Amino acid sequence: MLREQNGVLTVEGSIVLPIFIFFIMIFLNFSQVYRAQNYIAHNLLQASSLIAAESYEQDVSALAGAGTELSKMFDNFSDMFKSSSQIQAEYTADQAKSTQALIADKMAEAAGGQSILEGNLKSFRVEDGMDFSRSTYDAGSREIHIVVEYQVAFRYPFFGIDTITLVQNAKAYLWR
């Protein structure tokens, strides 16, 4: 009877082990995506808070009569963002770039610096940076809606899927 069971453990192991390794790889992929998503969400919320706080600062400085670069920037703030009632074609490429640059600068500031942000995004395997082109500003409600889209590369691609595209949102209300 013992001779009939020789190799049974090897056969069972050869069936179960690849399935187990596959699930471990899926777990590692999605834990990496989860960490990247949490990191970007945190910095996105901090950036929206910084923009809202600076709009308050601008309003207070305008009341005090201080003419700063910040107040000049927020005087034209509504021109920098696409209004929800307008179409994207009304804005020039330069205005779209300045919108993205403003949000990207605030995200870098929230992360502790541009090099820290880039290093962390690289460690989370975020590819091709972040796209803020879908962000909007509604002048009527003074609401800024920041939308960031980015791709995370899987460490262990499976079934031909190399990356996943994620979209995150943050809202802030400007002071004025």
N, C-alpha and C positions, 0 to 999 in steps of 0.2 A: 503493500500500500504506500509506503514512503516513496518508492520509486515513481509512482504515478504523479506525485505532486512536485517533483523537481522542476524548477523553472517557472512555477506559478507566480511567485513573487516578482520575478523579472518581467513577466508579461503584464501583470497588474501595474507595476511601476512604470513601464513604458507607455501605458495608456493614461494613467493619472498624472504623472509628472509633467508632460507638456501642457495639459489643461491647467494645472496648478500654476505653472510658469506664465502661461497666457494671462490668467487672471491677475497675477502679481504685476505684470507689465501694464495691464489696463489700469489697475489701481495707481501705479506710479505715474502714468500719464495724466490721469484725471486729478491726482493730488497736486501735480505741477500746475495744471490749468487753474485749479482752485486757488492756489497760492498767488498766482499771477493776477487772477481776477480780484482777489481781496486787496492786494497791494495797489492795483490801479484804482479800485473803487475808493480806497482810503485817500489816496492822493488827489483823486478827482473831487471828492467832497471837500477836502482841505482847500483845493484851488478855488472852488466855487465860494467857499467861505471867505477866502482872501479877497476875491473880486467884490463880493458884497460888502466886506468891511472897508475896502478902499473906496467904494462908492459912498459910504457913509463919511469916511474921512474927507473925501472931495466935497461933499455937501457941507460939512462943518467948516472946512477951510474956505469955501465960497462965502459962507455966512460971515466969516471973520475977515473976508476981503483978501485972503492970501491967494496969489496967483501962482500955483505950482504946476509942474509938468503933469502931475496926476490929475489936477482939475482940467487941464487942457485935454488930456486923454479921455476923461469921462464926459467932457462936453460933447465930444464926437462919438460917444460910446454907441449910441443907437445906429450910427452909420456903419459901425464896424461889424455888426451882426445882422444877419438876414432876418427881417421881420417875418413873423409867421404868416402875414397876409400878402407878402411880396414873393416874387419868384426869384430863384437863384440867378437868373440871367441878368438881373438888374445890378449885380455887383461885379466889380472888376476883380481880376486875379490878384491885384495888389491888396485890395480890401480883405479878400478871403485869406491871403497869407498873413495879414496883420492880425486877423481874428485868431487864426491858428497859433500864431506866434505868441499872442497875449496869453492864451490858455496854456500853451506849452510852457511858457515862462512861469506862470503861476503854479503849474504842476511841479516843475523843477524846484521852485521855491518851497513848496510844501514837502517835497522829498528830502530837502536839505542841500540841494545843489544839482546842477545839470549832470555832473559826472556820477554822482550817486544814483540819480534816476536812471541814467543810461546803463550803468553797471548792473543795477538790479533788474532792469528790463532784459538785459542780455542774459543774466543768470536764470530768468524765468523763460527764456527762449522766445521773447516777443520779437517777431520779425517785422521789418519794414516800418518800424516806429508806430506812432498812433495818428489816426486821422480824425480831426475835429471839424471837418467840413459840414457836418449836419447840425452843428450848433446853431441855435437861434436866439434872437432877442426880440421880445414883444414890448414895444415902447408904451403901449397902452397900460399894461399891467406891470411894467418895469420888471419883467421876469426874464432871467437868462436861463436858458436850457442848454446845458453843455452835453454833447453827445460825443463819445469817443469810440472809435472802431479800431480793432487791432487783431492781429493774428498771432496765435501761440503755436509753435512747432512742437509736435510730440517728440519726446525723447526716444520712444520706441514706436515707430509707425506700424499700423496694423491695417490689413485689408486695403492697402493703397491709400490710406488717409494719413497725410503728413502733417496737416495743420488744422486748426479750428479757428473760426472767426468769431470774435466776441464783440458785443456792443454794450456799453454802459452809459448811464445817464446820471446827471446831477442837476438840480435846480437851485437857483438862488434868486432872491428878490433884491433889486437895487434900491438904494435908499431914496433917491429923489422922487 
